[in-house]
Amino acid sequence: MNPPRYRDAQVGGCVEATIETRADGTTVLRSTEPLRWYPARLTDCLEQWAQAAPERTLVARRDRGGDWRRVSYAQMLDRARRVGQALVDLGLSAERPVAILSGNDIEHLTLALGAMWAGVPYVPVSTAYSLVSQDHGKLRHILATTTPGLVFASDPAYARAIQATVGDDVTVVLAEGAIEGRATRRFDSLLAAEPGPSLDAAHAAAGPQTIAKFLFTSGSTKLPKGVVTTHQMMCANLQMIRQCLGFLADEPPVLVDWLPWNHVFGGSHNTGIVIYNGGTLYIDDGKPTPTGIGETLRNLREISPTIYFNVPKGLEEIARAMRTDTQLRDTLFRRCRAMMFAGASLSQAVWDELHAHAEASVGERVRIITGLGMTETAPSCTFAVGTDVASGHIGLPAPAVEVKLVPSGDKTEIRFRGPHVMPGYWRAPQATAEAFDDEGFYRTGDAVRWIDPAHPQRGLLFDGRTAEDFKLSTGTFVSVGPLRARIIAAGEPCIQDAVITGLDRDEVGALVFPRVDEVRRLAGAGADVPLPEVLHRPAVREFFQRVADRLWREATGSANRVARLHVLAEPPSMDVGEVTDKGSINQRAVLAHRAALVEALYEGEGADPHLIRPRRD
């Protein structure tokens, strides 16, 4: 059988590494390819492309759902300089930065670039902390940590959050509308500023170590921490990405992207790829949800990306839609060189279906690229770029990234050092000190192992979190990451995520978060039917019973034998930290918040009426 054919795409930088084995049991990996030159500031790239391709569209967004509103590189440079002057006039600085509460739009990007041009950090904040959270606790913490001098929001939908958390001494800017009882400025007033000598001086003073932005972690275990993100971090990392994904330099990249800019993947990685390489970003107002995916599909029927990024749920929805929508399929694959996902593992079934759709459309597959990165590393550290990549692979280090593998119990922690790594957390010296080891490597808490120990150049495999694993009462270690992935795969498409239980107990259990739209579809139930009733429908109960039976049957020992399941009707709560705004489940927060439910899971048949046990015969 002939091997599958892949679309030509130049890759490199992370395909070979030197391996240093130390006497203390640690291993250090480095790319064999050196990091090439990169600019001092991300705004240097904006200026470069404004001169080289002034009329090229930098960013576009549909105007109230209609036609695309476009801003060229030359226009954006002018807008950024005007906004930068307004920020200088307001006396803003690292001590009094710009906070952006609203989501991805042209005003947000203009304000971010204007702040960077003027050497003023900005703070993109999750919209959920304003619009979904009931207590605004995380928003209040972020604003208290950064003490902004200006807060921007797109419209008065943010009024309640602003009134609850923003002091009267802070300038509030809205793109449109007003807030009753609160003095505000319109965004257009910032664009009216005329750039002058004070802006030129501020811009000249900005350099590689100037703070570009504060990116806050999701706060999975504690309150969010502000990652100091410098221009050097971003520019060094974008050069690393260009060397690993060499095809980005072959033509200006085109992205159709919804990923939120308060996260490093959307706001630094994807937006940075566009600006660094002179590309075009089409802001996608869709989301990977049953109600939001329609807008994403609409945009992908019209715009052909050269590289496509999404989370696994988004790729799953797109793969499903392409079964009956050839226009979507053909537009998506027309010039796409690669796809990449983040946030969770992509199921092999969806992976295979994407390959099948590409072959049906253009006669060849496109690479599906994976890797490992995080907010503290701006973000990319490793890439797996070959045609033999599978879910869970994270590959080898990018140029100038030093990877240290440190034994941690029965696991191996991966740590990073390089020009892309943060100097620390803002106004958090203790957390900063705890984040680094004595050699200056950032401690990730992520575990890895070799794909093939006999052939280490094949790269590394993600192996969960070192802090998630626990012991049963027998002393047997339970490796949470792989087991969680098994449960999600066994419950495709009805299981969104799983939290593993069993600390100091005899058996492994699981709390399962269902995909609500899928279980409703399975039950034949509309949105008006309460979820607890849906979960008790015979078809749904039998589905999860079969999942439990399969997990029991395929287990190889007590550490991965799931003896009890509880399918949760209550969604994860953001306010108590069970879920981040990008949908990632925090295992420890769920276990703490639902401790009584975990107790009931183990107390006997009558204690938990929703208990599902495998049929063991």
Buried (B, 14 or more C-beta within 10 A) or exposed (E): EEEEEBBEBEBBBBBEBEEEEEEEEBBBBBBEBEBEEBBBBBBBBBBBBBEEBEEBBBBBBBEEEEEBBBBBBBBBBBBBBBBBBBBBBBEBBBEBBBBBBBBBBBBBBBBBBBBBBBBBBBBBBBBBBBBEBEEBBBBBBBBEBBBBBBBBBBEBBBBEBBBEBBEEEBBBBBBEBBBEEBEBBBBEEBBEBEBEEEBBEBBEEBEBEBBBBBBBBBBBBEBBBBBBBBBBBBBBBBBBBBBBBBBBBEEBBBBBBBBBBBBBBBBBBBBBBBBBBBBBBBBBBBBBBBEBBBBBBBBBBEBBBBBBBBBBBBBBBBBBBBEEBEEBBBBBBEBBBBBBBBBBBBBEEBBEBBBBBBBEBBEBBBBBBBBBBBBBBBBBBBBBBBEEBBBBBBBBBBBBBBBBBBEBEEBBBBBBBBBBBBBBBBBBEEBBEEBBBEEEBBBBBBBBBBBEEEEBEBBBBBBBBBBBBBBBEEEBEBBBBBBBBBBBBBBBBBBBBBBBBBEEBEBBBBBBBBBBBBBBBBBEBEEEEEBEEBBBBEEBBEBBBBBBBBBBEEBEEBBBBBBBBBBBBEEBBBBBBBBBBBBBBBBBBBBBBBEEBBEBBBEEEEEBEBBBBBEEE
